[in-house]
Amino acid sequence: MSDIVTRLLLKTNDFDANLNKSKKNVNGFQSDISKMSRRCSIGSYEVRRGSGIAVTASEGFNKVMNSSQTLGDEYARTMDGLKRWRRPIFFYSIGSGDWTPFMNRLTETIRLAR
């Protein structure tokens, strides 16, 4: 009888030791997740802050460009001209390896901008 009780106590002690080890592993995992969560929240804050700065700078630039009717019209005309030819010629130049049309249009845009 005492042999059975001794065996039960040993098995109970092993069970308790394994249970404690499992609790430590779970607590360690929880700690790692918490640390990772803090890092992610700090990273997302930095991204939001950078986005806010970029939007503010963009709004400021647009206000400067639209500060007078003449400057606003010239800026709009330049941007429309760039939108019309920029992508097709750029991708043509990449595909063909001939950058002459792209450089000619770029030179023309710079000349018109002056």
N, C-alpha and C positions, 0 to 999 in steps of 0.2 A: 504494500500500500504506500509506504513511504517512498518507494522507487517511482511510483506513478506520480506522486505529488512533486517529487524533485524534477521529474521530466516536464511536467506541466509548468512549473516555475521557470525552468530553463527556456522552454518554448515561449513563455510569456515575456521573459527578459529579451529574447531574440526579437520577438514581435515588437516590443517597445523600442528597442534599439533601431530596428528598421523603420519604424514609424517616425522616430526622431530624425533619422537621416533623411527620410522623405520630406519632412517638414522643412528641414534646412535647405534642401534642393528647391522646394517650391518657393521659399522665402528669397533665395538667391535669384531665382528666375523672375520673381515679382520685382525685386530690386533692379535687375537689369532692364526690365520693361519700363520701369519708372524713369530710369536714367535716360533711356532712349526717347521716351516721350518728352522729357524736358529738352533734350537736344533738338528734337523735331520742332517743338514749339518755338524755340529760339531761332531756328533756321527759317521757319515760316514768318516770324516777325521781321527778320532781315529782308526776306523777299518782299513782304508787304511794304516795308519802309523804302526799299529801292524802287518799287513800283510807284509809290507816292511821289518820290523825288522826280522820277521820269515824267510822270503825268504833269506835275507842277512845272517842270522845265518846258514841256511841250506846250502847255497852255500859255506860258510866258512868251515863248517863241511865236506862237500864233498871234498873240496880242501885239507884239512888235511888228510882225508882218502885216497885220491888218490895221495898223495905227493911222495910216492915211489911205485914201482911196487909190492914189497912183501906185503906191507900194503894194497894196493888196492886189490890185489888178495885175501888176507885173508878176508878182509871186504866183498868182493863180494861173496866169498864162504859161509861166515856166514849168510849173508842176504838171499842167495838162499836157504840155509838149513832152515832158519826160515820161509820163504814163503811156503815151501813145507809142513810143518807139523803143523804150528801154528794154522790156522783157524779150520781145521777139528777136531783136538784133543781138542781145546778149546771149541768148540760147543758141542762135544761129552761129555766133562766133565760137561758142564752146564746141558745138557739134562739128563745125567745119575746120576749126583751127585757124581760120582767117579772121584776124582781129581788125582788119582795115575798116570795114563799115562801122564797127562799134567805135573805134577811135575817131573816125571822121565825124560821126554824130556827136560824140563827146566834145570834140573841138568846136563844132558848130554851136552846141549848147552854151559852151563857155563864152564864145564870141557874142552870142545873142544876149547873154546875161550881163555883159559889160555894157 
